[in-house]
Amino acid sequence: MFVLLTLNAIKRNNPLYFAAIAKPGNEVRLGGHEAPPRIISAYLGQTVSNVVDGKPAPVKKNLRQELFFLEEDIYQEDTDRNRTSPFAYTGHKFEFRALGSSQNAAWPMAVISATLAKEFQDAEKKIREGGYTINSLIEELLKDTQPIRFEDDGYSHEWAEEAKKRGLYVNESFCELYDRL
């Protein structure tokens, strides 16, 4: 539920998340040189995607089978560090990677925290007053959060076009962002 509510916060507040990290220095950085693209999307990785979608998690590879000198079982990390995702799940946590290295994280974290609090508040209201069950809420969130999930190359031109079709905010320029807000 937490993962789905986080995805919903990202989807519903897409331009706000971008505005939280947009500043002239970061504007130039985004979209190249190993920085995330100018589209706020989320990457879950295969394991978390499978779990969220109700599928079995992939079996972790035991490195002991290949490295005969290991005395104990050691399993290969199963989270993918997709560097092109601005908001990635990287093993027990989400990372908001779109901040510039010199940027103070306080404002973006306040934005994320406030939007998450609103999602939790809305979910509670749907359950208490809206006749939702937890399962029906999860089903709705699974459907509603599909557009924000992206598991491929965020730098590709095709992703920018696909993101627009999905209704995501695609930043074209620094000035355009503030006109939109």
N, C-alpha and C positions, 0 to 999 in steps of 0.2 A: 504494500500500500504506500509506503514512504517513497519508493522509487517512482511509482505512478503519479503521486501527488507532486513530486519534484519535477517530473516531466511536464505535468500540466501547468505548473507555475512557469516553466520556461516557455511553453507554447503560448500561454495567455498573456505573458508579459515580454514577449520577444523584443520589441523596440526598446522597452525600458532597460532590459538587460544589456542591450548594446549601448544605450546611452550611458549606463553606469561605467563603462570602460572606454567610452569614446573621448579622446582628447587628441589634439593635433599630432603629437608624437606617436601615439598608438595607432592612429588612423593610417599612417604611412606603413607601419609594421604589419598590420593585419592583412592576411591573404598571401603572404610570401615569407621566405626566409625562415621556415619552420614555425611560423606563427599561424594560429587558426585563421580561417577565412572570415569574411565580413558577414557571415550568416550564423546566428546563434542556433545551434542544433545540439543534440545529445547523442553520445556514443555509449552504448551499454556493453558491448562485447558479446561474444557468443554465449558464454555461460549465463550471464545475467539476463540476456534477451530470452534464452530458453526458459529460464525459471519464471520470468515475468509472463511469458506467453504460455505457461503451463506445460512446457515440454521438458523431457529429462535433460539434466545438465550433461554436457560431454564428460567423458571419463578423462581424468587427468593422467598425463603420461608419467610413468614411474621411471625416473632417470637411472635408477639402480639396474634396470634391465640392460641398459646400454653401457653403463660405466661400471664394469665388474669390480672395481676397487672400492666402491661405496659399501659400507657396512650396514647402512640403514636406508630405508625407503626415503627417497627425496622426490617430490613431485614437481613437475615443471609448472611454472607460473601460468595460470590460464586466463589472465586478463591481458588484453591487447592494449598496448599504449599507442592508440591512434593519435598521432601528433596533429592531425588535421581537424580534430574535433575541439571546439571551444568549451564544451561542457561534457567531460568524459567520466565514466565510471571506471576507476582504475584499481579495483581490488579493495573493497571495504569502504570506499569513499568516492564522492564526486570531486572532480577538479574543475574549477572554472579557469581555464587556461588563457582566456582572452585578455587578461590584464597585461599591461606593459610592465617590464621589470622594475621600473622606477615608480610605478603607480602604487599609492597607498591602497590596500585592499579593504579598508574600512567601509567606504561607500558602497562598492559592489557587494560586500557581505551584508550590509544593512538592507540593500535592495533584495538580495536573495532571501534573507531571513524574513523580511516583511511579506514577500510574495508567498513564501512557504507557509507562514502563519495564516495568511488569507485562505490558502488552499485547504489547510487543516480545518479552519473555521467553516468553510463551505461544505466540506465533507461531513463534519459533525452535524451541521444543520440538515443536510440531505438525509442523514440516517435518523436523526431525532424527529424532524418535522416533515420530511419529504417522502416518507414511506420506503426509503431505500434500505436494502440489506447490504451488508459488507460485500457480498458476492455481486449484487447488482451494481454497486458503485464501482467495483473493480472492473466489471465488464464494460461499463461506460467509459472509465478511464483508459482501458486498453484501446478502445476504439478511438477515443478523442486524442490520445497522445501519439498515435502512429505518425502523424506528419512531422513531429519534432525529432523522431528517431532516424538517425542516419549512420550507417555502418561502413561507409566507403570513403573515397578520396574527396575531402572537402575542398580541395583546390580546383577541381575540375569545373570547366565551363558548364558541363551538363548538370552539375549539382546546383549551380545558381539558377538555372532554368527550372529544374525540378522543385527547388525550394519555393520559387515564386508560385508554381502550380499548387504546392501544398499550402499556400497561404502564409508562408513565413516571411518575415521582414528581411529583405536583401539590401544591405546598405550600398549605395552607389557612390556617395561622397559624404564628407564630413558635414557640409552645410545642409545637405538634404535631410540628414538625421534630425536636426533641430527644427527644420520646417515641418517635419512629420509629427514631432511631439507637440 
